[in-house]
Amino acid sequence: MEPWRTAIVEATEDSIRVRGYDVTALMGRATFTDTIFLLHRGQLPSPHERALLDAILVGVADHGSGAPSCATARLAASGNRQSLSAAVAAGILAIGDEHGGAGSACMEMIAAVVDRAKAESISLAESARRTVADARATGRRIPGLGHRKHSVDPRTAVLFGMARTHGVAGNGVAGMEALDAALRESGKALPINIDGALAAVLFDLGFPPAFGKLVFIIGRVAGLTAEVAEEYAREKPMRIKVPVTYDGEPARELD
Ligand SMILES: CC(C)(COP(=O)(O)OP(=O)(O)OC[C@H]1O[C@@H](n2cnc3c(N)ncnc32)[C@H](O)[C@@H]1OP(=O)(O)O)[C@@H](O)C(=O)NCCC(=O)NCCS
């Protein structure tokens, strides 16, 4: 069998090197956020990059037991007392394009807005207007906008404020704000949610779109492990009874 190729970690009999750095040196001097940045980008973050990535990870860690990923993990933990990993994995499987994973599509949309502004020699605002008009004409939603619980997502202003303070905010933040403004102009006022905010900041930090979803998974695992641990510690097995109304065929007999 041909050896696998990797540029991430080299593990030998007497050392473990992450992107070339000895893990024992990293353990004493790098934060977990530094290590996530190093694993994905191949270099340690600047203080500004560390602060923003750290804030994103804190922001997505948990959103209450009712959030789809947390509720799914709780349900799996309630019926399965044998496998912590299965319960946590169930929560991860609930992350998708609508819940927690809109960041990837949003980064692609921001890139399209920025590219269109350049290609058509128009402002970001006009490019966002045209992008929103196209989406509305075909009935598509703008990823990163709207929230089931918040009319204003309190995490967005924090991230955008930090992005400006740390000198990170660029076309990503501006493009996301332009998309938000364009949707408002078109008659729909929706908040920029955490996925939209983190997408804008990650775009400005130079991450690829896939990381918009992966960063949510990384951060949310912290919350999922706590949700599952509490379910095991405080609740009895099979305690969750989901109310269900049957509205199918009435009782009938086989011919
Ligand atoms: C998150 C989300 C599912 C919440 O939806 P909701 O608050 O339950 O709102 P509804 O699905 O009932 O939609 C209400 C109205 O807003 C519109 N709407 C909601 N989100 C929209 C979006 N992102 N872009 C355009 N229109 C949107 C709907 O089309 C609907 O319009 P209508 O009343 O004219 O039919 C929704 O906003 C969405 O799909 N957002 C995009 C995905 C995303 O960013 N997910 C991450 C969430 S943190």
The ligand as an SDF file (V2000), in Angstrom:
LIG
                    3D

 48 50  0  0  0  0  0  0  0  0999 V2000
  -32.6300   30.5440   10.3150 C   0  0  0  0  0  0  0  0  0  0  0  0
  -33.9940   30.4490    9.6590 C   0  0  0  0  0  0  0  0  0  0  0  0
  -34.3290   28.9780    9.3490 C   0  0  0  0  0  0  0  0  0  0  0  0
  -35.0110   31.0190   10.6340 C   0  0  0  0  0  0  0  0  0  0  0  0
  -36.1960   31.0680    9.9860 O   0  0  0  0  0  0  0  0  0  0  0  0
  -37.5450   31.6080   10.6900 P   0  0  0  0  0  0  0  0  0  0  0  0
  -37.2290   32.7300   11.6040 O   0  0  0  0  0  0  0  0  0  0  0  0
  -38.2250   30.4290   11.2760 O   0  0  0  0  0  0  0  0  0  0  0  0
  -38.3120   32.2380    9.5240 O   0  0  0  0  0  0  0  0  0  0  0  0
  -39.2750   31.5440    8.4600 P   0  0  0  0  0  0  0  0  0  0  0  0
  -38.6370   30.3550    7.8320 O   0  0  0  0  0  0  0  0  0  0  0  0
  -40.6300   31.3560    9.0890 O   0  0  0  0  0  0  0  0  0  0  0  0
  -39.3620   32.7310    7.3790 O   0  0  0  0  0  0  0  0  0  0  0  0
  -40.0270   33.9580    7.6610 C   0  0  0  0  0  0  0  0  0  0  0  0
  -39.9490   34.8210    6.4340 C   0  0  0  0  0  0  0  0  0  0  0  0
  -38.6330   35.3400    6.2830 O   0  0  0  0  0  0  0  0  0  0  0  0
  -38.0550   34.8920    5.0550 C   0  0  0  0  0  0  0  0  0  0  0  0
  -36.6650   34.5480    5.3250 N   0  0  0  0  0  0  0  0  0  0  0  0
  -36.1790   33.9280    6.4260 C   0  0  0  0  0  0  0  0  0  0  0  0
  -34.8500   33.8080    6.3290 N   0  0  0  0  0  0  0  0  0  0  0  0
  -34.5010   34.3470    5.1400 C   0  0  0  0  0  0  0  0  0  0  0  0
  -33.2730   34.5240    4.4930 C   0  0  0  0  0  0  0  0  0  0  0  0
  -32.1390   34.0850    5.0480 N   0  0  0  0  0  0  0  0  0  0  0  0
  -33.2710   35.1270    3.2820 N   0  0  0  0  0  0  0  0  0  0  0  0
  -34.4110   35.5710    2.7160 C   0  0  0  0  0  0  0  0  0  0  0  0
  -35.6160   35.4470    3.2950 N   0  0  0  0  0  0  0  0  0  0  0  0
  -35.6590   34.8340    4.4920 C   0  0  0  0  0  0  0  0  0  0  0  0
  -38.8880   33.6800    4.6380 C   0  0  0  0  0  0  0  0  0  0  0  0
  -38.8740   33.4850    3.2580 O   0  0  0  0  0  0  0  0  0  0  0  0
  -40.2380   34.0630    5.1430 C   0  0  0  0  0  0  0  0  0  0  0  0
  -40.7990   34.9910    4.2320 O   0  0  0  0  0  0  0  0  0  0  0  0
  -42.3990   35.0820    4.0100 P   0  0  0  0  0  0  0  0  0  0  0  0
  -42.9750   35.4600    5.3440 O   0  0  0  0  0  0  0  0  0  0  0  0
  -42.5360   36.1300    2.9660 O   0  0  0  0  0  0  0  0  0  0  0  0
  -42.8160   33.7030    3.5650 O   0  0  0  0  0  0  0  0  0  0  0  0
  -34.0290   31.2590    8.3420 C   0  0  0  0  0  0  0  0  0  0  0  0
  -33.8730   32.6290    8.6290 O   0  0  0  0  0  0  0  0  0  0  0  0
  -33.0020   30.8020    7.3210 C   0  0  0  0  0  0  0  0  0  0  0  0
  -33.2360   29.8340    6.5910 O   0  0  0  0  0  0  0  0  0  0  0  0
  -31.8300   31.5110    7.2570 N   0  0  0  0  0  0  0  0  0  0  0  0
  -30.7990   31.1570    6.3130 C   0  0  0  0  0  0  0  0  0  0  0  0
  -29.9610   30.0070    6.8730 C   0  0  0  0  0  0  0  0  0  0  0  0
  -29.1250   30.4700    8.0410 C   0  0  0  0  0  0  0  0  0  0  0  0
  -28.5270   31.5310    8.0380 O   0  0  0  0  0  0  0  0  0  0  0  0
  -29.0590   29.6030    9.0580 N   0  0  0  0  0  0  0  0  0  0  0  0
  -28.2760   29.8750   10.2610 C   0  0  0  0  0  0  0  0  0  0  0  0
  -29.1700   30.1650   11.4340 C   0  0  0  0  0  0  0  0  0  0  0  0
  -28.2750   30.6450   12.8560 S   0  0  0  0  0  0  0  0  0  0  0  0
  1  2  1  0
  2  3  1  0
  2  4  1  0
  2 36  1  0
  4  5  1  0
  5  6  1  0
  6  7  2  0
  6  8  1  0
  6  9  1  0
  9 10  1  0
 10 11  2  0
 10 12  1  0
 10 13  1  0
 13 14  1  0
 14 15  1  0
 15 16  1  0
 15 30  1  0
 16 17  1  0
 17 18  1  0
 17 28  1  0
 18 19  1  0
 18 27  1  0
 19 20  2  0
 20 21  1  0
 21 22  1  0
 21 27  2  0
 22 23  1  0
 22 24  2  0
 24 25  1  0
 25 26  2  0
 26 27  1  0
 28 29  1  0
 28 30  1  0
 30 31  1  0
 31 32  1  0
 32 33  2  0
 32 34  1  0
 32 35  1  0
 36 37  1  0
 36 38  1  0
 38 39  2  0
 38 40  1  0
 40 41  1  0
 41 42  1  0
 42 43  1  0
 43 44  2  0
 43 45  1  0
 45 46  1  0
 46 47  1  0
 47 48  1  0
M  END
$$$$
